[in-house]
Amino acid sequence: MKKDAILLVVILTHQIDLTLVVENPIFRTMAVLFYTANEGISVTESIALLGVPLPTGMLDTLKN
């Protein structure tokens, strides 16, 4: 369900870019980068929970 909602957001932002007739797909790019960063953070948190050693600065950031 969550992945379907993400896909729907990306489709809608793509349609907004087409409607605005912008040269660069700004809204679609922002949505894709947001979800990519979100998934990257989630993977990093999971790696930390598995006990893989990470830099202390990264661990401090993930705790906040």
N, C-alpha and C positions, 0 to 999 in steps of 0.2 A: 504494500500500500504506500509506504514511504517513497520507494523508488518510482512508483507511478506518479506521485505528486511532484517529484523532482522533474521527471520527464515532462509533465504538464506545464510546469513553470518555464522550462527551457523552450518548449513549443510556443507558449504565449509570448515570451520575450522576443523570440524570433519573429513572430507575427507583428509585434509592436515595431520592431526594426523595419520590417517590410512596409508597414503602414506609414511610418515617418520618412521613408525613402532616404535614409542616411547612407553615406558612403561606407562607413565602417559599422558593423553590427555591434553597437555599444551595449545595449541592454542584454542581448544574448551572451556576449562575452563576459559581462559582469556576473550574470547568473551562473554560467559554467565555471568561472574561476572561483566564485563563492562556494559552490558545492564541491569542487575539487579540493579547495583548502580545508573545508569541513571534513571531508573523508580522510584527508592526509593527517589531520589532527587526531581523528578517531583511531586510525591505524597506529599512530605513534603512541597514543595512550594504551592501546592494547599490547603493543610491544613492551612498554614499560611494565605493565601488569604481569607479563610473562617472565619478567626478571632480566631482560636483555639490558646490559649496561648502556646508559645514555649519559650525555654530558650533564653535569649538575645544573647548569643554566637552563637547559631544556626541561629538566625535571621540575625545577622551581616554577617555570612558566606554566607547565601543565597542571601543577597543583593549584594555581590561582584561577 
